[in-house]
Amino acid sequence: MKLGILLSGGKDSLYAAYIAKAYGMELTCAISIFSQNTESYMFHTPHISGVRLQTEAMEIPLLEQETQGEKEKELVDLKRALTRAKEKYGIEGITTGAVASHYQSSRIQRICFELGLYCFNPLWQINELTLLEQLLKHHFEVIFTGVFAYPLGEEWLGKQLDKQSIAQLQEYQNQYQLHPAGEGGELESYVLDCPLFKKKISLDKVKKEYENYAGVLRITQAKLVEKEEQQIQFSRLKGDPTSKTLILTTHSHDLYEQEFVRPIMDVVGMADTKPLGLFSKEEEYEKIIITGCAVLDDAYLDEKKEELLSSNVPILGICAGASMFAQELTEQSEFGIYELMFLEEQTLIRNVSKEQYFMHHLSIKKLPEEFIILARSAAGISMFKHKTKEQYGVQFHPEVLGKNLLKKFVNQK
């Protein structure tokens, strides 16, 4: 698949691209949004011009798009840029560095859906400290170019990401609830080198601007220099075949494990994993979780439906995993955080937040008669249960905002 990199110059966007490359995707171009608003809700701004050297280092073309950075209006410019990339470079999808921002992720997903593009978010819901450690493991040379929170002092501008800085950020997280990877807007970064680069970036002149725990590093002169070539290596997610919990995947490519399987494992622990099409009810499991998948991946809908329905094992279908049980679906999308309207009281949904994260273009309109509706959203049926079995479906993603629901499911007897 040909992918465009939604590139900010920071660690997350490049690490996501690195994962996509390691899974065999073709990085066709980079797309960068140059915002005039330093308080942009969507886009990285400190040293955004640095993406030009990065794409030169990767030897791929860069498509630039300017925006005034007005909230929501800047999305029009993003859509314009992705449209240009699709027409000029033939991209079939994009890769993004979305980690925790529901605002950014849901809007990018919606735009991709409207343009018929796949959206890969391999860092979605990753533990921030784990992310930082993986950057070191995979030879990313990262510096901090922006700090915007107490107790980050001027010395953090230009500081390199290493074991010592990670330890310090972890301490700040414990003491001040600071997000170690900057997901709360506390930090901005710039990548000088990574395995995607044919050459590395050397900084010649920089200038610090800092006051009252807020500052940026201005890079005024930089160049590419030779380096030793690094191999692309990435460890694929491995399940636990000895586990009594089975995670059935509905996606079409292993890359999606990072987005749809890993966050579930982070909540419930290691589990056996296999594609939905390989399920057999003869196998012995105590719990089964069926994952969500990318918005344009609809091949799962009829696979193994009857075999799963006839099983007596407790099942939790998430998003796509819930849709496969539906009798009728409708083209009504939900991207972002929506409120649930509970209709029935069940042990599994007690204390579950009304606000949940949705990401789908097909809503459940009607269920088979053996199911009862537990909750609705504005678009359709959002939670249901089999009348006599412990089989549930949720059209939202509990691994994002409903982790206690996942824990209850795997722990209930």
C-alpha positions in Angstrom: 0.0 0.0 0.0 1.2 3.5 -0.8 1.1 5.8 2.2 1.7 9.4 2.7 3.3 10.5 6.0 1.4 13.2 7.9 4.6 14.7 9.0 5.2 17.3 11.7 8.9 16.8 12.2 8.3 15.4 15.7 9.0 12.0 17.1 5.5 10.6 16.9 4.8 11.2 13.2 8.2 9.7 12.2 8.0 6.8 14.5 4.6 5.9 13.1 6.0 6.1 9.6 8.9 3.9 10.7 6.4 1.2 11.9 4.5 1.4 8.6 7.7 0.9 6.7 8.7 -2.0 8.8 5.4 -3.7 8.0 6.1 -3.4 4.3 4.2 -0.2 3.4 5.6 2.1 0.7 6.2 5.7 2.0 5.4 7.6 -1.1 5.5 11.2 0.1 5.2 13.4 3.2 2.4 15.9 3.8 3.0 18.8 6.2 0.7 21.5 7.3 2.3 24.9 8.0 0.1 26.7 10.5 0.2 30.4 11.2 -1.4 29.8 14.6 1.1 28.6 17.3 -1.9 27.5 19.4 -3.3 25.2 16.6 -5.5 22.4 17.9 -4.4 20.1 15.1 -0.8 20.8 14.0 2.7 20.9 15.4 4.2 24.4 14.9 7.8 24.7 16.5 10.3 24.3 13.7 7.8 22.9 11.2 10.1 24.0 8.4 12.5 21.3 9.6 10.4 18.7 7.7 12.1 19.9 4.5 15.5 18.5 5.7 13.8 15.4 7.0 12.1 14.5 3.7 15.4 15.2 1.9 17.0 12.8 4.3 14.3 10.2 3.5 14.6 11.0 -0.2 10.8 11.4 -0.6 8.9 14.4 -1.9 7.2 16.8 0.5 3.8 18.3 -0.1 3.3 21.5 1.9 0.0 23.1 2.8 -0.4 26.5 4.6 -3.3 27.2 7.0 -4.3 30.1 9.1 -4.8 27.6 11.9 -8.4 28.6 12.8 -10.1 25.8 14.8 -12.1 23.5 12.5 -11.4 25.7 9.5 -7.8 24.3 9.4 -9.4 20.9 8.6 -10.4 22.2 5.2 -6.7 22.8 4.5 -5.8 19.4 5.7 -8.4 17.8 3.4 -7.1 19.9 0.5 -3.6 18.7 1.2 -4.6 15.0 1.3 -6.6 15.4 -1.9 -3.5 16.9 -3.6 -1.4 14.0 -2.3 -3.9 11.4 -3.5 -4.0 13.0 -7.0 -0.3 13.7 -7.3 1.4 10.7 -5.7 -1.4 8.1 -5.8 -1.5 7.5 -2.0 -4.0 5.0 -0.7 -3.7 6.0 2.9 -1.8 8.0 5.4 0.1 7.3 8.6 -0.2 9.6 11.6 1.4 9.9 15.0 -1.8 10.2 16.9 -1.3 8.9 20.5 -4.0 10.2 22.8 -5.8 13.2 21.2 -9.4 12.3 20.5 -9.9 15.6 18.8 -7.1 15.1 16.3 -7.6 11.4 15.7 -11.3 11.6 15.0 -11.0 14.5 12.6 -8.2 12.9 10.6 -10.1 9.7 10.5 -13.3 11.4 9.2 -11.4 13.3 6.5 -9.6 10.1 5.4 -13.0 8.3 5.2 -14.5 11.1 3.1 -11.5 10.8 0.7 -11.5 7.0 0.6 -8.1 6.8 2.3 -6.9 4.3 4.9 -5.7 5.9 8.1 -2.9 4.1 10.1 -2.4 5.1 13.7 0.0 2.6 15.1 0.8 4.6 18.2 -2.8 5.0 19.2 -3.3 4.7 23.0 0.4 3.6 23.6 1.8 4.1 27.0 3.9 7.3 26.8 6.9 6.0 28.6 6.9 2.9 26.5 6.8 5.1 23.4 9.9 7.0 24.6 11.8 3.8 25.4 10.9 2.4 21.9 12.3 5.5 20.2 15.7 4.8 21.9 15.5 1.1 21.1 15.0 1.8 17.4 17.8 4.4 17.2 15.8 7.6 17.0 17.8 10.7 17.8 15.3 13.2 19.2 15.7 16.7 20.7 13.1 18.8 22.5 12.3 22.1 20.6 9.5 23.4 22.7 8.6 23.4 26.4 5.3 24.7 27.8 4.8 23.6 31.4 6.3 23.7 34.9 8.8 22.5 35.9 10.5 22.3 32.4 13.4 24.7 32.5 15.3 26.4 29.7 17.9 23.5 29.8 15.2 21.3 28.2 15.4 23.2 24.9 17.8 21.3 22.7 18.0 18.4 25.3 18.3 15.0 23.7 16.0 12.2 24.5 18.0 9.6 26.4 17.7 7.3 29.4 18.4 10.2 31.8 15.8 12.5 30.3 13.2 9.7 30.2 13.8 9.1 33.9 13.4 12.8 34.7 10.2 13.0 32.7 8.9 10.0 34.6 9.7 11.8 37.9 7.8 14.8 36.6 4.9 12.6 35.7 4.7 11.2 39.2 5.2 14.6 40.9 3.3 17.0 38.6 1.1 14.8 36.4 3.1 16.0 33.4 2.7 13.9 30.2 6.1 12.4 29.6 5.7 12.3 25.8 4.1 15.7 25.7 0.5 14.6 25.0 -0.8 17.4 27.2 1.1 19.9 25.0 4.0 20.2 27.5 6.7 19.3 25.0 7.5 19.5 21.3 10.3 17.5 19.6 12.3 17.3 16.4 14.0 14.2 14.9 17.6 14.5 13.8 18.1 10.9 12.8 16.2 7.6 12.5 16.4 4.4 10.4 14.3 6.1 7.7 16.9 8.7 7.0 19.7 8.1 4.4 21.6 11.0 6.0 21.3 12.6 9.5 20.6 16.2 10.4 23.4 18.3 12.0 22.5 21.6 13.8 24.9 24.5 13.2 23.1 27.4 14.7 20.2 27.5 17.3 18.7 30.1 19.5 16.7 29.7 22.7 13.7 31.8 23.5 12.4 31.1 27.0 10.3 32.8 29.7 8.2 31.5 32.6 8.4 27.8 31.8 7.6 28.3 28.2 10.0 28.4 25.3 11.1 27.3 21.9 14.4 26.3 20.2 14.9 28.2 17.0 17.0 26.2 14.5 18.4 28.8 12.2 21.0 26.7 10.4 21.2 23.0 9.8 22.5 20.6 7.2 22.5 16.9 6.2 25.6 14.8 7.0 26.6 11.3 6.2 25.8 8.4 8.6 26.0 4.7 8.9 22.9 3.1 7.3 20.5 1.4 9.8 18.3 -1.5 9.0 14.5 -1.3 9.4 13.6 -3.7 12.2 10.4 -3.7 14.2 9.0 -6.4 16.5 5.5 -7.5 15.6 3.0 -8.0 18.3 3.0 -11.5 19.7 0.1 -13.0 21.6 0.1 -15.6 24.4 -1.1 -19.0 23.0 -1.4 -20.3 26.6 -4.0 -17.6 27.6 -7.6 -18.5 28.2 -8.6 -15.2 26.6 -8.8 -15.0 22.8 -8.6 -11.8 20.8 -10.1 -12.3 17.3 -8.9 -9.6 14.9 -11.1 -8.2 12.1 -8.4 -6.2 10.2 -6.9 -7.0 6.9 -3.2 -6.3 7.6 -1.0 -7.1 10.6 -0.1 -3.4 10.8 -3.4 -2.8 12.5 -2.4 -4.9 15.5 -0.6 -1.8 16.9 -3.8 0.2 16.8 -6.5 -2.3 17.6 -5.0 -5.2 19.5 -2.1 -3.7 21.6 -4.4 -1.2 23.4 -6.7 -4.1 24.5 -3.8 -6.1 25.7 -2.6 -3.1 27.7 -5.9 -3.3 29.6 -6.6 -7.0 29.9 -3.1 -8.5 29.7 -1.6 -10.8 27.2 -4.0 -13.0 25.3 -4.0 -15.4 22.4 -4.6 -13.7 19.1 -5.7 -14.9 15.7 -7.7 -13.6 12.7 -11.5 -13.9 12.9 -11.5 -16.3 9.9 -9.4 -18.9 11.8 -11.8 -19.1 14.7 -13.1 -22.6 15.7 -15.6 -23.1 18.5 -13.9 -26.4 19.2 -11.0 -24.5 20.8 -11.2 -24.0 24.6 -11.3 -20.3 25.7 -12.9 -18.7 28.7 -13.4 -15.3 27.0 -13.4 -14.0 23.5 -12.9 -10.3 22.4 -13.5 -9.4 18.8 -11.6 -6.2 17.8 -12.4 -3.2 15.8 -10.7 -2.4 12.5 -9.9 0.4 10.1 -12.9 2.4 8.8 -12.6 1.1 5.3 -12.1 -2.6 6.3 -15.5 -4.2 5.8 -14.5 -7.7 4.9 -15.2 -9.1 8.4 -18.9 -8.6 8.4 -20.1 -12.1 7.5 -17.1 -14.2 8.7 -17.8 -16.8 11.4 -21.0 -15.1 12.5 -23.1 -18.2 12.9 -20.2 -20.1 14.5 -19.7 -17.4 17.1 -23.4 -17.0 17.8 -23.8 -20.7 18.5 -20.8 -20.6 20.9 -21.5 -20.5 24.7 -18.2 -18.7 25.5 -18.6 -15.1 26.7 -18.0 -12.7 23.8 -17.4 -9.0 23.6 -17.5 -7.5 20.1 -15.9 -4.1 19.8 -17.1 -1.8 16.9 -16.5 -4.0 13.9 -16.8 -7.0 16.2 -20.2 -5.7 17.3 -21.4 -4.9 13.8 -20.9 -8.4 12.6 -23.8 -9.5 14.8 -26.2 -6.9 13.4 -29.2 -7.8 11.3 -29.1 -4.5 9.6 -26.5 -1.7 9.3 -26.9 1.8 8.0 -24.5 4.3 6.5 -24.3 6.6 9.5 -20.9 7.5 10.8 -19.6 8.5 14.2 -16.1 9.9 14.6 -15.1 11.2 18.0 -16.7 11.3 21.5 -20.4 10.7 21.8 -22.8 10.2 24.7 -24.5 6.9 25.4 -28.2 6.7 26.4 -28.6 3.6 28.6 -31.8 1.6 28.3 -31.1 -1.5 30.4 -29.1 -2.0 33.6 -26.5 -4.7 33.3 -23.5 -5.7 35.5 -21.1 -5.0 32.7 -22.2 -1.4 32.1 -22.4 -0.2 35.7 -20.1 2.8 36.3 -19.3 3.0 32.6 -18.9 6.6 31.5 -21.6 8.0 29.3 -19.0 9.5 27.0 -17.3 7.0 24.8 -15.0 7.1 21.7 -16.5 6.1 18.4 -14.9 5.5 15.0 -17.1 3.9 12.4 -19.0 4.6 9.2 -21.6 1.8 9.6 -24.1 2.1 12.5 -26.3 -0.8 13.8 -29.9 -0.2 12.9 -31.4 -3.6 13.8 -30.4 -6.6 15.8 -31.5 -10.3 15.6 -34.4 -11.0 18.1 -32.1 -12.9 20.5 -30.4 -9.7 21.5 -31.6 -6.9 23.8 -30.4 -3.3 23.4 -28.5 -1.9 26.4 -27.6 1.6 25.1 -27.9 3.8 22.1 -26.1 6.8 20.7 -27.4 9.4 18.3 -26.5 7.3 15.3 -27.9 3.9 16.4 -27.5 0.9 18.7 -24.3 1.3 20.6 -24.4 -1.6 23.2 -26.3 -4.9 23.3 -26.4 -8.3 25.0 -27.7 -11.8 24.1 -30.8 -12.6 26.0 -29.5 -15.9 27.5 -25.7 -15.8 26.9 -22.9 -13.6 28.1 -22.4 -12.2 24.6 -22.0 -8.4 24.3 -21.4 -5.9 21.5 -20.3 -2.3 21.8 -19.9 0.0 18.8 -17.5 2.3 20.7 -13.9 1.6 21.6 -13.7 0.8 25.4 -9.9 0.5 25.1 -9.9 4.3 24.8 -12.4 5.6 27.3 -14.1 2.5 28.8 -11.2 0.5 30.2 -13.2 -0.6 33.2 -15.7 -2.3 30.9 -13.0 -4.4 29.4 -11.6 -5.3 32.8 -15.1 -6.3 34.0 -15.7 -8.5 31.0 -12.4 -10.5 31.4 -12.7 -10.7 35.2 -16.4 -11.6 35.6 -17.2 -15.2 36.4 
